[in-house]
Structures are given as structure tokens and as C-alpha cells.
Amino acid sequence: MKSFKQIALGVIIAVSAFGTVLYTSCTKDACKDVVCQNAGTCTDGKCTCPTGYEGTNCETKSRDKFVGTYVGTETCTVGTDAYSITLAANSDALKLTYTNLYNDNITATCTMTGLNTFSFSGTQGGATFSGTGTLSTNTLTVTYTLSNPTAVPSSNTCTFTGSK
């Protein structure tokens, strides 16, 4: 005949096993039916998107809202100007092509750094440049510095603000 301790131990093990099965069967995986695209990750049923993507399932390229022509004004350390720039989609999903920087037909390749921000740097025609851009609604603000030792002035810091 089994001792009381053995019976009690058996009951405790059985109840524990039943409780574990019952608990795990009631715990729902919030990410079970969530499909995050473009290397997004699911946490608590919501996608966390990598830089360059947004949307419920990371299905939208952040750069797409930047694409277009912006007409605006630019204020520099030396001088002001009114002109348009163009941002176009690049073959790389995280990049844009910026045309007419400094109203001098300079082209820059921009890299998305956030949902509404990008950065760029480069050299073209003896000029070296670097800067950042931010989009708020349909207003684009680009701040950059351009240096060219053969130009006057040899360095200029500018802010372009334009709308689509």
C-alpha cells in the first residue's frame, strides 16, 4: 500500500502538470498572425520597423513621401536665393537622389536616417558638401555646408526651406 506522502506527491505533480498545460494553452502569442515586412520585428503584436520603413507591417519605404520637386528659398551665411530642388527615389530603398543642391546642379545621394530625416555628403566639381534634411507635412528643410577653395566664399552654410 502506498504511503500518504507518495499519494500526495503524485497529486501535486498531476495538478502542476495540468496547471502548466492549462496556462500555456491560454497564453496567446500576440505576434502569431502578424507578418512584419522588410526585416521588421514583432513585439506584443506590433511591428517595429528598421530605419527606412514604416507602416503597420513595415510595408512602406519612408523615403517615398520625400519624392518630388520642392520650390523654396535658401538662406546662407553669405547670400539668399529662391529656386527648386528635386528628390527622386534611388535604386537603394534607403536612399534618395537630391538634384540642384545650392542651385548649382550639384547632385547628392541622401540616406534615410529616420522616418522623416536624411543625411548626405559628397564631392562634386571641386565642392565638398554635407548636410541633413527633414520633412514636416509637405515642408522640406535642408541644412548643409558647402566648401570650395576656388569659389568666393570658400565655405557657405545654408538652409533651404521648400514645399511640394
Backbone as numpy.savetxt, mean C-alpha at the origin, in Angstrom:
# Nx Ny Nz CAx CAy CAz Cx Cy Cz
-12.93 -56.79 41.14 -13.75 -55.62 41.14 -12.87 -54.37 41.14
-13.29 -53.40 40.32 -12.49 -52.20 40.18 -12.67 -51.33 41.41
-11.59 -50.65 41.70 -11.66 -49.76 42.85 -12.35 -48.45 42.46
-12.79 -47.77 43.46 -13.48 -46.50 43.25 -12.58 -45.52 42.52
-11.28 -45.51 42.83 -10.33 -44.60 42.20 -10.24 -44.86 40.71
-10.24 -46.13 40.31 -10.15 -46.46 38.89 -11.42 -46.02 38.15
-12.55 -46.23 38.78 -13.83 -45.83 38.15 -13.88 -44.30 38.04
-13.51 -43.59 39.09 -13.52 -42.13 39.08 -12.56 -41.59 38.03
-11.38 -42.19 37.91 -10.39 -41.77 36.91 -10.95 -42.00 35.50
-11.59 -43.12 35.29 -12.19 -43.42 33.99 -13.28 -42.42 33.63
-14.10 -42.04 34.61 -15.17 -41.07 34.38 -14.57 -39.70 34.05
-13.56 -39.30 34.79 -12.91 -38.00 34.55 -12.30 -37.96 33.14
-11.63 -39.01 32.73 -11.02 -39.07 31.39 -12.12 -39.01 30.33
-13.20 -39.76 30.53 -14.28 -39.77 29.54 -14.95 -38.40 29.43
-15.22 -37.76 30.57 -15.85 -36.44 30.57 -14.91 -35.41 29.92
-13.63 -35.50 30.22 -12.65 -34.57 29.62 -12.59 -34.75 28.12
-12.55 -35.98 27.65 -12.50 -36.24 26.21 -13.77 -35.73 25.54
-14.92 -36.00 26.15 -16.18 -35.53 25.58 -16.22 -34.00 25.54
-15.77 -33.35 26.60 -15.74 -31.88 26.67 -14.81 -31.29 25.62
-13.67 -31.91 25.40 -12.72 -31.43 24.39 -13.33 -31.53 23.00
-13.94 -32.66 22.68 -14.57 -32.85 21.37 -15.70 -31.85 21.20
-16.51 -31.66 22.23 -17.62 -30.73 22.16 -17.12 -29.30 21.96
-16.09 -28.89 22.69 -15.55 -27.54 22.59 -14.96 -27.29 21.20
-14.15 -28.18 20.70 -13.52 -27.97 19.39 -14.54 -28.02 18.26
-15.60 -28.75 18.43 -16.61 -28.78 17.37 -17.45 -27.51 17.36
-17.47 -26.76 18.46 -18.24 -25.52 18.53 -17.40 -24.30 18.17
-16.08 -24.42 18.21 -15.21 -23.31 17.88 -15.16 -23.17 16.37
-15.59 -22.01 15.88 -15.63 -21.80 14.44 -14.37 -21.09 13.98
-13.85 -21.50 12.84 -12.70 -20.85 12.23 -13.22 -19.68 11.41
-13.00 -18.46 11.92 -13.52 -17.26 11.25 -12.92 -17.08 9.86
-11.79 -17.70 9.60 -11.12 -17.55 8.30 -11.40 -18.71 7.35
-12.23 -19.66 7.78 -12.48 -20.85 6.98 -12.92 -20.54 5.56
-13.85 -19.61 5.38 -14.39 -19.30 4.06 -13.86 -18.00 3.48
-12.82 -17.42 4.10 -12.25 -16.16 3.63 -11.05 -16.47 2.75
-11.06 -15.93 1.55 -9.95 -16.12 0.62 -9.29 -14.76 0.39
-8.12 -14.58 0.98 -7.37 -13.34 0.80 -6.48 -13.50 -0.43
-6.56 -12.54 -1.34 -5.78 -12.58 -2.57 -4.46 -11.83 -2.41
-3.58 -11.99 -3.37 -2.32 -11.24 -3.47 -1.49 -11.29 -2.19
-1.38 -12.48 -1.62 -0.57 -12.73 -0.42 -1.12 -12.09 0.85
-2.42 -11.74 0.83 -3.05 -11.23 2.05 -3.21 -12.37 3.05
-3.34 -12.02 4.32 -3.51 -13.02 5.36 -4.79 -12.76 6.14
-5.44 -13.83 6.55 -6.70 -13.71 7.27 -6.46 -13.82 8.77
-7.06 -12.88 9.52 -7.03 -12.89 10.97 -8.43 -12.54 11.45
-9.02 -13.40 12.25 -10.36 -13.17 12.80 -11.39 -12.87 11.71
-11.25 -13.51 10.57 -12.23 -13.37 9.50 -12.03 -12.19 8.57
-10.95 -11.42 8.76 -10.69 -10.25 7.91 -9.29 -10.35 7.31
-9.19 -9.89 6.06 -7.91 -9.93 5.36 -7.04 -8.74 5.75
-5.78 -9.02 5.97 -4.77 -7.98 6.13 -3.97 -8.01 4.84
-3.98 -6.89 4.12 -3.38 -6.84 2.78 -1.93 -6.37 2.85
-1.10 -6.89 1.95 0.28 -6.39 1.86 0.27 -5.00 1.20
1.36 -4.27 1.35 1.50 -2.96 0.71 1.23 -3.09 -0.78
0.40 -2.20 -1.28 0.09 -2.19 -2.70 -1.27 -2.78 -3.03
-1.94 -3.37 -2.02 -3.26 -3.97 -2.26 -4.22 -3.54 -1.17
-5.50 -3.52 -1.54 -6.56 -3.16 -0.59 -7.85 -3.84 -1.02
-8.89 -3.64 -0.24 -10.18 -4.26 -0.52 -10.47 -5.35 0.49
-11.70 -5.80 0.52 -12.13 -6.83 1.47 -11.25 -8.07 1.40
-10.88 -8.46 0.19 -10.06 -9.66 0.00 -8.71 -9.34 -0.64
-8.24 -8.10 -0.50 -6.96 -7.67 -1.08 -6.95 -7.81 -2.59
-8.10 -7.60 -3.21 -8.27 -7.81 -4.64 -7.95 -6.58 -5.49
-7.78 -5.42 -4.87 -7.60 -4.17 -5.61 -6.17 -3.66 -5.45
-5.57 -3.27 -6.57 -4.24 -2.64 -6.53 -4.43 -1.20 -6.06
-3.71 -0.83 -5.01 -3.82 0.52 -4.46 -3.44 1.58 -5.49
-2.51 1.27 -6.36 -2.03 2.25 -7.33 -3.09 2.66 -8.34
-4.11 1.81 -8.56 -5.10 2.09 -9.61 -5.84 3.40 -9.39
-6.05 3.78 -8.14 -6.77 5.03 -7.89 -5.92 6.26 -8.21
-4.60 6.08 -8.35 -3.70 7.18 -8.70 -3.66 7.45 -10.20
-3.98 6.46 -11.01 -3.82 6.56 -12.46 -4.67 7.69 -13.03
-4.04 8.56 -13.80 -4.74 9.67 -14.44 -3.84 10.87 -14.64
-4.43 11.94 -15.16 -3.72 13.19 -15.37 -4.19 14.19 -14.32
-3.23 14.86 -13.71 -3.50 15.83 -12.66 -3.06 17.21 -13.13
-3.95 18.17 -13.03 -3.65 19.55 -13.39 -3.50 20.31 -12.07
-2.38 21.05 -11.96 -2.18 21.74 -10.70 -1.10 22.78 -10.74
-0.71 23.20 -9.57 0.35 24.20 -9.42 1.47 23.63 -8.57
2.62 24.20 -8.80 3.81 23.74 -8.08 4.49 24.95 -7.47
4.83 24.83 -6.20 5.56 25.87 -5.51 6.91 25.29 -5.12
7.96 25.97 -5.54 9.32 25.49 -5.28 10.08 26.50 -4.42
11.21 26.07 -3.92 12.08 26.99 -3.19 12.37 28.19 -4.08
12.59 27.92 -5.37 12.81 28.97 -6.35 11.77 28.81 -7.44
10.73 29.66 -7.45 9.76 29.68 -8.53 8.47 28.92 -8.27
7.49 29.22 -9.12 6.20 28.52 -9.13 5.84 28.23 -10.58
4.93 27.29 -10.78 4.55 26.91 -12.13 3.17 26.25 -12.08
2.46 26.29 -13.19 1.19 25.58 -13.33 1.31 24.66 -14.53
0.98 23.38 -14.34 1.11 22.40 -15.43 0.41 21.11 -15.05
0.51 20.10 -15.89 -0.12 18.80 -15.59 0.94 17.70 -15.58
0.64 16.68 -14.79 1.48 15.48 -14.74 0.57 14.28 -14.99
1.18 13.17 -15.36 0.41 11.95 -15.59 1.01 10.82 -14.77
0.14 10.06 -14.13 0.53 8.83 -13.45 -0.13 7.68 -14.21
0.68 6.71 -14.62 0.17 5.57 -15.38 0.57 4.28 -14.68
-0.23 3.23 -14.91 0.09 1.92 -14.35 1.39 1.42 -14.97
2.20 0.78 -14.17 3.46 0.20 -14.59 3.26 -1.31 -14.72
4.14 -2.01 -15.36 4.00 -3.46 -15.49 4.11 -4.17 -14.14
4.75 -3.53 -13.18 4.85 -4.05 -11.81 3.64 -3.55 -11.02
2.93 -4.44 -10.37 1.68 -4.11 -9.67 1.87 -3.08 -8.56
3.09 -2.90 -8.07 3.34 -1.96 -6.98 3.91 -0.63 -7.47
3.95 -0.43 -8.79 4.61 0.76 -9.32 3.71 1.58 -10.25
4.05 2.85 -10.35 3.42 3.81 -11.25 4.52 4.48 -12.07
4.17 4.97 -13.23 5.09 5.78 -14.02 4.61 7.22 -13.97
5.46 8.09 -13.47 5.18 9.52 -13.29 5.81 10.26 -14.46
5.01 10.99 -15.22 5.51 11.71 -16.38 5.34 13.21 -16.20
6.37 13.96 -16.54 6.43 15.42 -16.53 6.77 16.00 -15.17
7.62 15.32 -14.43 8.12 15.84 -13.17 8.84 17.16 -13.43
8.59 18.16 -12.61 9.23 19.47 -12.67 8.85 20.23 -13.95
7.77 19.78 -14.61 7.34 20.35 -15.89 8.49 20.35 -16.89
9.28 19.27 -16.84 10.48 19.18 -17.67 10.57 17.82 -18.35
9.42 17.17 -18.54 9.36 15.85 -19.20 10.24 14.81 -18.54
10.51 14.97 -17.26 11.25 13.96 -16.51 10.28 12.86 -16.12
10.71 11.61 -16.31 9.88 10.45 -15.97 10.48 9.74 -14.77
9.63 9.41 -13.81 10.07 8.71 -12.61 9.22 7.46 -12.41
9.84 6.44 -11.84 9.11 5.23 -11.46 8.81 5.32 -9.98
7.53 5.26 -9.65 7.08 5.39 -8.26 6.74 4.01 -7.69
7.03 3.81 -6.43 6.72 2.57 -5.73 5.71 2.86 -4.63
4.63 2.08 -4.60 3.62 2.25 -3.56 4.24 1.96 -2.19
3.99 2.84 -1.22 4.50 2.66 0.14 3.37 2.49 1.15
2.14 2.71 0.71 0.96 2.58 1.57 -0.28 2.64 0.70
-1.44 2.68 1.33 -2.70 2.72 0.56 -2.80 3.97 -0.31
-2.30 5.09 0.19 -2.44 6.37 -0.51 -1.11 7.10 -0.69
-0.01 6.36 -0.65 1.30 7.01 -0.73 2.25 6.24 -1.64
3.20 7.00 -2.22 4.25 6.39 -3.03 5.54 7.19 -2.84
6.65 6.60 -3.26 7.93 7.29 -3.25 8.62 7.05 -4.58
9.59 7.90 -4.89 10.34 7.74 -6.13 11.70 8.39 -6.00
12.62 7.96 -6.84 13.94 8.58 -6.94 14.54 8.13 -8.26
15.49 8.92 -8.75 16.13 8.55 -9.99 17.03 9.65 -10.51
17.55 9.40 -11.70 18.41 10.35 -12.40 18.00 10.36 -13.86
17.89 11.54 -14.42 17.55 11.67 -15.84 18.11 12.99 -16.36
18.80 12.95 -17.48 19.31 14.17 -18.11 20.18 15.01 -17.21
20.98 14.40 -16.35 21.85 15.13 -15.44 21.19 15.55 -14.15
19.87 15.38 -14.05 19.14 15.76 -12.83 18.93 14.53 -11.95
19.12 14.73 -10.67 18.85 13.69 -9.67 17.64 14.15 -8.86
16.71 13.24 -8.60 15.48 13.63 -7.91 15.03 12.53 -6.97
14.27 12.93 -5.95 13.63 11.97 -5.04 12.48 12.69 -4.36
11.43 11.90 -4.06 10.28 12.51 -3.41 9.22 11.51 -3.03
8.09 12.05 -2.58 6.95 11.25 -2.16 5.66 11.86 -2.68
4.64 11.03 -2.79 3.33 11.49 -3.23 2.24 10.94 -2.34
1.18 11.73 -2.18 0.03 11.33 -1.37 -1.25 11.69 -2.11
-2.21 10.78 -2.09 -3.51 11.03 -2.71 -4.56 11.11 -1.61
-5.34 12.21 -1.64 -6.45 12.39 -0.71 -7.65 12.76 -1.55
-8.64 11.88 -1.61 -9.78 11.99 -2.51 -9.21 12.05 -3.93
-9.37 13.15 -4.66 -8.79 13.26 -6.00 -7.67 14.30 -6.05
-7.14 14.67 -4.90 -6.05 15.64 -4.84 -4.73 14.93 -4.61
-3.82 15.15 -5.53 -2.48 14.57 -5.44 -1.51 15.63 -4.97
-0.70 15.29 -3.96 0.35 16.18 -3.48 1.67 15.44 -3.62
2.60 16.03 -4.34 3.92 15.43 -4.55 4.96 16.42 -4.06
5.82 15.97 -3.17 6.92 16.79 -2.66 8.22 16.11 -3.06
9.12 16.87 -3.63 10.37 16.28 -4.11 11.48 17.32 -4.15
12.69 16.82 -4.26 13.88 17.65 -4.45 14.55 17.21 -5.73
14.94 18.19 -6.52 15.61 17.93 -7.79 16.94 18.69 -7.76
18.02 17.99 -8.13 19.35 18.60 -8.17 19.96 18.40 -9.54
20.57 19.47 -10.04 21.27 19.41 -11.31 22.41 20.43 -11.25
23.65 19.96 -11.15 24.77 20.89 -10.97 24.97 21.87 -12.13
24.41 21.58 -13.31 24.59 22.48 -14.44 23.43 23.46 -14.61
22.42 23.37 -13.75 21.25 24.24 -13.86 21.27 25.33 -12.80
20.45 26.34 -13.03 20.28 27.39 -12.04 18.80 27.42 -11.67
18.43 27.17 -10.44 19.30 26.83 -9.32 19.78 25.38 -9.43
20.85 25.06 -8.74 21.40 23.70 -8.82 20.57 22.71 -8.02
19.76 23.19 -7.09 18.87 22.33 -6.31 17.57 23.09 -6.05
16.46 22.38 -6.12 15.16 22.99 -5.90 14.25 21.98 -5.22
13.56 22.42 -4.18 12.59 21.57 -3.49 11.20 22.09 -3.85
10.33 21.19 -4.30 9.03 21.59 -4.83 7.90 20.76 -4.24
6.71 21.36 -4.24 5.47 20.67 -3.89 4.46 20.95 -5.01
4.04 19.87 -5.66 3.02 19.95 -6.70 1.71 19.49 -6.08
0.64 20.27 -6.29 -0.70 19.89 -5.84 -1.62 19.98 -7.04
-2.28 18.86 -7.36 -3.15 18.85 -8.52 -4.35 17.95 -8.35
-5.32 18.10 -9.24 -6.55 17.30 -9.21 -6.76 16.65 -10.56
-7.49 15.53 -10.55 -7.83 14.83 -11.80 -8.87 15.64 -12.56
